[in-house]
Amino acid sequence: MHEQRPPLSIRLRNGLVARNRVWLAPLTNQQSHDDGVLSTAEQRWLERRAEGGFGVVETCAAHVSQDGQGFDGQLGVWGDHQLPRLRELAAAIAQAGALGLVQLYHGGVRSPSRLTGRRPWSASSFTEAGRPDFEVPRAAEVSDIEAAIDAFEQAARRTAAAGFHGVELHGAHGYLLGQFLSGTMNQRTDEWGGSFANRARLIRTIARRVRAATPAEFLVGARISLKTSATPAASTSTNRCSSPPGWPRTASTSSTSRCGTARRTPPSAPTSTPSRCSAPPCRSTSRSSSPATSGPAPRPRPSSSAAPTSSLSARLRS
Ligand SMILES: Cc1cc2nc3c(=O)[nH]c(=O)nc-3n(C[C@H](O)[C@H](O)[C@H](O)COP(=O)(O)O)c2cc1C
């Protein structure tokens, strides 16, 4: 006998049911407090999306460690002091009948020292033309990579403890996970770089660790886009690896796909898009020549009162 579900609902792979297919995209709004705690304005805005009928409500990109903060006023999931407000948000979203997700983020080279207090790091050291504020990242030590994996895992545990339905790993738009996937930003010659399988090792390892650390009914997904625009720093320029066909080396390009999975093992290839995973290309990332533009560039912090969404988005886009 078939289960009766509302006609517009969608069953995700792990059995969770969203009441409809309207999914609030992650939108960085820079309204959290300096210590990464969710503000009332941001919380109410998200809750109102759930009350208004969204099937899935996803937070903005939330940094998993202090060295991964990318924006002023960015939501954090790196400390237990952030848990109380996250709990309130998760409860309110669930109470309103929506699924609540947190997008897990590390900025890598997009985590400026003025926010983190330390030099940014990435897969490799590289430069980018046309960015006056660009800070040449140091190439990651293996200990940095291990710390990032731990941070994603701990952030996912915290998200589950807060009562959310799942997480999405932010592998899109040229942030840390995308920097490792990139054939230009990642010039490593160890197991974390080189072949596509090696460049995908970071996001796959994180997916596996997050999956193992959270309950089976907790949704684990990833947003992935290809974005490459770096010039290797002189010291690493002899170690260039080859990109798969269709992956430009230096031209900036991207497309985005997203997919949730409840499997105990990560997908065999992070770029594959299973048929039940519909993912329209991200409009803001389909433009060329501007790395990591789909989230907003760091801006002065908005005032604590909630700005109307449309004007805030317009301001951040400009
Ligand atoms: C102001 C703003 C903030 C955004 N923040 C994020 C973010 O935190 N994480 C993310 O994956 N995408 C982010 N995006 C991209 C959006 O999630 C979305 O993909 C994009 O707006 C295109 O949406 P559309 O296809 O509905 O037009 C942001 C976009 C805008 C305009």
The ligand as an SDF file (V2000), in Angstrom:
LIG
                    3D

 31 33  0  0  0  0  0  0  0  0999 V2000
   23.4880   38.1330   -1.1900 C   0  0  0  0  0  0  0  0  0  0  0  0
   23.7820   36.7280   -1.5810 C   0  0  0  0  0  0  0  0  0  0  0  0
   24.3610   35.8710   -0.6610 C   0  0  0  0  0  0  0  0  0  0  0  0
   24.6410   34.5410   -1.0060 C   0  0  0  0  0  0  0  0  0  0  0  0
   25.1830   33.6940   -0.0890 N   0  0  0  0  0  0  0  0  0  0  0  0
   25.4190   32.4190   -0.4030 C   0  0  0  0  0  0  0  0  0  0  0  0
   25.9150   31.5190    0.5640 C   0  0  0  0  0  0  0  0  0  0  0  0
   26.1230   31.8530    1.7320 O   0  0  0  0  0  0  0  0  0  0  0  0
   26.1320   30.2350    0.1750 N   0  0  0  0  0  0  0  0  0  0  0  0
   25.8860   29.8010   -1.1000 C   0  0  0  0  0  0  0  0  0  0  0  0
   26.1130   28.6270   -1.4060 O   0  0  0  0  0  0  0  0  0  0  0  0
   25.3930   30.6340   -2.0250 N   0  0  0  0  0  0  0  0  0  0  0  0
   25.1410   31.9120   -1.7110 C   0  0  0  0  0  0  0  0  0  0  0  0
   24.5940   32.7410   -2.6340 N   0  0  0  0  0  0  0  0  0  0  0  0
   24.1400   32.1820   -3.9050 C   0  0  0  0  0  0  0  0  0  0  0  0
   22.6450   31.8460   -3.7730 C   0  0  0  0  0  0  0  0  0  0  0  0
   22.4810   30.7410   -2.8710 O   0  0  0  0  0  0  0  0  0  0  0  0
   22.0030   31.4550   -5.1070 C   0  0  0  0  0  0  0  0  0  0  0  0
   22.6570   30.3630   -5.6770 O   0  0  0  0  0  0  0  0  0  0  0  0
   22.0410   32.5950   -6.0880 C   0  0  0  0  0  0  0  0  0  0  0  0
   21.4840   33.7440   -5.5160 O   0  0  0  0  0  0  0  0  0  0  0  0
   21.2560   32.2510   -7.3660 C   0  0  0  0  0  0  0  0  0  0  0  0
   19.9390   31.9830   -7.0140 O   0  0  0  0  0  0  0  0  0  0  0  0
   18.8260   31.8030   -8.1190 P   0  0  0  0  0  0  0  0  0  0  0  0
   19.2680   30.6460   -8.9520 O   0  0  0  0  0  0  0  0  0  0  0  0
   17.5730   31.4920   -7.3300 O   0  0  0  0  0  0  0  0  0  0  0  0
   18.7540   33.0800   -8.8630 O   0  0  0  0  0  0  0  0  0  0  0  0
   24.3380   34.0720   -2.3060 C   0  0  0  0  0  0  0  0  0  0  0  0
   23.7390   34.9410   -3.2230 C   0  0  0  0  0  0  0  0  0  0  0  0
   23.4700   36.2400   -2.8670 C   0  0  0  0  0  0  0  0  0  0  0  0
   22.8160   37.1570   -3.8770 C   0  0  0  0  0  0  0  0  0  0  0  0
  1  2  1  0
  2  3  1  0
  2 30  2  0
  3  4  2  0
  4  5  1  0
  4 28  1  0
  5  6  2  0
  6  7  1  0
  6 13  1  0
  7  8  2  0
  7  9  1  0
  9 10  1  0
 10 11  2  0
 10 12  1  0
 12 13  2  0
 13 14  1  0
 14 15  1  0
 14 28  1  0
 15 16  1  0
 16 17  1  0
 16 18  1  0
 18 19  1  0
 18 20  1  0
 20 21  1  0
 20 22  1  0
 22 23  1  0
 23 24  1  0
 24 25  2  0
 24 26  1  0
 24 27  1  0
 28 29  2  0
 29 30  1  0
 30 31  1  0
M  END
$$$$
